[in-house]
Amino acid sequence: MSNQKREYTTQMEAARKGIVTPEMKKVAQKEFRTEEEIRNWVAEGKVAICANKLHTCIDPNGVGSMLKTKINVNLGVSKDCKDYDIEMEKVMAAVNMGAEAIMDLSSHGNTQPFRRKLTSECPAMIGTVPVYDSVIHYQRDLATLTAKDFIDVVRLHAEDGVDFVTLHCGITRNTIDQIKHHGRKMNIVSRGGSLVFAWMCMTGEENPFYEYYDEILDICREYDVTISLGDACRPGCLADASDVCQIDELVRLGSLVKRAWAKDVQVMVEGPGHMPLDQIAANMKIQQTVCLGAPFYVLGPLVTDIAPGYDHITSAIGGAIAASAGAAFLCYVTPAEHLALPNVEDVKQGIIASRIAAHAADIAKKIPHARDIDDKMADARRNFDWEAQWDCAIDPETARRIREDRAPEIEESCSMCGKFCAVRSMNKALNGEYIDIL
């Protein structure tokens, strides 16, 4: 976006001053909404436009339940998989497949060059979890880090152009007693949350992201970084869903939303996790109430614990329900979830599954023009217009390949039905034509 001098510090401040920013104009165009609608929602905190003022190549998007559901893709190197070129290949593949956000969760090596490459070349929203990077950045054990060390890494990521940061601000020393005595099956499965929990246990100090929240807000305001309030106590199995640890943290996050908005800092709130189907919609409504309509960003939810290798499907089922009930942002889950760092094919499968879930929810929510492409597909199928079908397909390459691999006897139909094709028979019958089957 433009580098011209801004009359505001953050998108929220601009919206509250009545200013329609270039980012708001772009979001309005994409969402078939008026600029004033977008401005009002940003002012209220119901839509977040995650766009660090230093991320100049960003193609801005709005995140909010009244807009199209957005998809986030988690990537990044680890000690076992440390090739940044492969990760960049995944990034560009993800953007080409329609992901609106990339979270760099790198936990090995010199992470800054890759992070800066993302914010200088990638048009998607870029997110990070600074607590991951703290140990790597300082090359010191967790217990030796100070609150200032953690906060300085938040500033470093903001200076690198990151658009949103996940910060686990909602757990406190009281959470230690909850986890120890509540009897959770999976305790804390959030990687960032577990690091904060471990640091508190080892040092005896309060969560620095909670204790120094106002200082962090000042950093985020300076660079227009959106805070994604991480759910350290998100359920890691069905048995832990909607328990006191999760809900207590959510209530605390609600108060942190208010404090961020008081400084014109945009906020998203993260949510479950593993959760039975029948609890998902209720959780979305509770979050909307407790967190005052701030955009909800969910991992999944995964609706069963027994599908390793297929958790992109488990997640898509829960994601469709969550988004139709008010979630704004779906974090993709790949077939490799719980098993390994995803490869390029895993990333593709995860994105496609999440996009299907998001699109299904957008249709249910009657998002403007969401169903247009489905209606075009129906017309193309009725007319046996295969090229038009590929244009409508969420993954045209796979659709085309399957048809070509199993070519039919007669070109207009597919190899499943041949001349028994219902569409073919109906077209001929309505045109008064003879219907030849044998």
GIVEN-V601408 format. One record per run of one state. SS is the DSSP state (alpha for helix, beta for strand, coil for the rest). FROM is the first residue (numbers start at 0). TO is the last residue. Records with the same first field share a line. If there is no record, write none. Layout:
# GIVEN-V601408
SS: FROM-TO, FROM-TO
This chain:
# GIVEN-V601408
coil: 0-9, 16-20, 31-33, 44-46, 48-61, 63-68, 75-82, 96-99, 104-110, 121-123, 128-128, 138-140, 144-145, 159-162, 167-171, 182-189, 203-206, 211-211, 223-224, 229-236, 240-242, 262-265, 271-272, 274-275, 290-293, 299-300, 302-309, 324-327, 331-342, 364-370, 382-384, 392-394, 405-416, 420-420, 430-437
alpha: 10-15, 21-30, 34-43, 83-95, 111-120, 129-137, 141-143, 146-158, 172-181, 190-202, 207-210, 212-222, 237-239, 243-261, 276-289, 310-323, 343-363, 371-381, 385-391, 395-404, 417-419, 421-429
beta: 47-47, 62-62, 69-74, 100-103, 124-127, 163-166, 225-228, 266-270, 273-273, 294-298, 301-301, 328-330
